[in-house]
Amino acid sequence: MIEKNLQDVLNAGIGLFKSSEENFKVAVSNLEKTFNDMRNKGAADNSDAAIKIREILENTLRSAKDVQAKAEQNLNVFMAEAQKNYSQVLEQVKKVVGEERIRDLNTKIDELTTLVKQKVGQPGGPKV
């Protein structure tokens, strides 16, 4: 008796799942059809309001693309100028400090970096 009740509950659950799955597929299909219908109605609308909205959208997209292009140009100019300035500063530092001293400092920085990485990797070591 209990086995039959469990079997009935299981079957009801499977039926509910299948019904929900079918309803979901129908809902998605209806949504797609409604979207396509609305898209077609909008495309067919040549009223002054629809034309103005399309123009506003096109102008907005064009402006956004222009802003993006200008930002990219400015970034490229900035990066080129920063690289140039860095090179100039590095040359000045080399003249004042000397290349040998810079190599020594780079070696010390590399050693310090290695030491810190080792300490971080140890159990109980600091976490970065």
C-alpha positions as CSV (number, residue, x, y, z in Angstrom):
1,M,0.0,0.0,0.0
2,I,2.8,2.5,1.0
3,E,4.7,1.5,-2.2
4,K,1.7,2.4,-4.4
5,N,1.3,5.7,-2.6
6,L,5.0,6.5,-3.1
7,Q,4.7,5.5,-6.8
8,D,1.6,7.7,-7.2
9,V,3.4,10.7,-5.6
10,L,6.5,10.1,-7.8
11,N,4.3,9.9,-10.9
12,A,2.4,13.0,-10.0
13,G,5.8,14.8,-9.6
14,I,7.0,13.6,-13.0
15,G,3.6,14.7,-14.5
16,L,4.0,18.2,-12.9
17,F,7.5,18.5,-14.2
18,K,6.5,17.5,-17.8
19,S,3.5,19.9,-17.6
20,S,5.7,22.8,-16.4
21,E,8.3,22.0,-19.1
22,E,5.6,22.1,-21.8
23,N,4.1,25.3,-20.4
24,F,7.5,26.9,-20.3
25,K,8.1,26.0,-24.0
26,V,4.7,27.4,-25.0
27,A,5.4,30.6,-23.0
28,V,8.8,31.1,-24.7
29,S,7.3,30.5,-28.1
30,N,4.5,33.0,-27.3
31,L,7.0,35.6,-26.1
32,E,9.1,35.2,-29.3
33,K,6.0,35.6,-31.4
34,T,4.8,38.7,-29.5
35,F,8.3,40.2,-29.8
36,N,8.4,39.6,-33.5
37,D,4.9,41.1,-33.9
38,M,5.9,44.2,-32.0
39,R,9.1,44.6,-33.9
40,N,7.3,44.3,-37.2
41,K,4.7,46.9,-36.1
42,G,7.4,49.2,-35.0
43,A,9.3,48.8,-38.3
44,A,6.1,49.6,-40.2
45,D,5.4,52.7,-38.2
46,N,6.6,55.7,-40.2
47,S,4.9,58.4,-38.1
48,D,6.7,61.6,-37.2
49,A,7.1,60.4,-33.6
50,A,8.6,57.0,-34.7
51,I,11.0,58.8,-37.1
52,K,12.1,61.2,-34.4
53,I,12.7,58.4,-32.0
54,R,14.8,56.5,-34.6
55,E,16.8,59.7,-35.3
56,I,17.4,60.3,-31.6
57,L,18.6,56.8,-31.2
58,E,20.9,57.0,-34.2
59,N,22.4,60.3,-33.0
60,T,22.9,58.9,-29.5
61,L,24.7,55.9,-30.8
62,R,26.8,58.0,-33.2
63,S,27.7,60.4,-30.3
64,A,28.6,57.4,-28.1
65,K,30.9,56.0,-30.8
66,D,32.5,59.4,-31.3
67,V,33.1,59.8,-27.6
68,Q,34.6,56.3,-27.4
69,A,36.9,57.0,-30.4
70,K,38.1,60.3,-28.9
71,A,38.7,58.7,-25.6
72,E,40.8,56.0,-27.3
73,Q,42.8,58.7,-29.1
74,N,43.4,60.6,-25.9
75,L,44.5,57.5,-24.1
76,N,46.9,56.6,-26.9
77,V,48.3,60.2,-26.8
78,F,48.6,60.1,-23.0
79,M,50.3,56.7,-23.1
80,A,52.8,57.8,-25.7
81,E,53.6,61.0,-23.8
82,A,53.9,59.0,-20.5
83,Q,56.3,56.6,-22.2
84,K,58.4,59.5,-23.6
85,N,58.5,61.2,-20.2
86,Y,59.4,58.0,-18.5
87,S,62.3,57.5,-20.9
88,Q,63.5,61.0,-20.3
89,V,63.3,60.6,-16.5
90,L,65.2,57.3,-16.7
91,E,67.9,58.9,-18.8
92,Q,68.3,61.7,-16.3
93,V,68.4,59.3,-13.4
94,K,71.0,57.2,-15.2
95,K,73.2,60.4,-15.6
96,V,72.8,61.4,-12.0
97,V,73.0,57.9,-10.3
98,G,74.9,55.9,-12.9
99,E,73.9,52.8,-14.7
100,E,75.9,50.6,-12.3
101,R,74.0,51.9,-9.3
102,I,70.7,51.3,-11.1
103,R,71.6,47.7,-11.9
104,D,72.5,47.3,-8.2
105,L,69.1,48.7,-7.2
106,N,67.3,46.5,-9.7
107,T,69.2,43.5,-8.3
108,K,68.2,44.4,-4.7
109,I,64.6,44.9,-5.7
110,D,64.6,41.5,-7.4
111,E,66.1,39.9,-4.3
112,L,63.5,41.6,-2.1
113,T,60.7,40.5,-4.4
114,T,61.9,36.9,-4.2
115,L,62.2,37.0,-0.4
116,V,58.7,38.4,-0.1
117,K,57.3,35.8,-2.4
118,Q,59.0,33.1,-0.3
119,K,57.7,34.5,2.9
120,V,54.2,34.7,1.6
121,G,54.4,31.1,0.4
122,Q,55.4,29.7,3.8
123,P,52.7,28.3,6.1
124,G,51.7,30.9,8.6
125,G,53.3,33.6,6.4
126,P,51.5,36.8,5.5
127,K,48.8,36.7,2.8
128,V,48.9,39.1,0.0
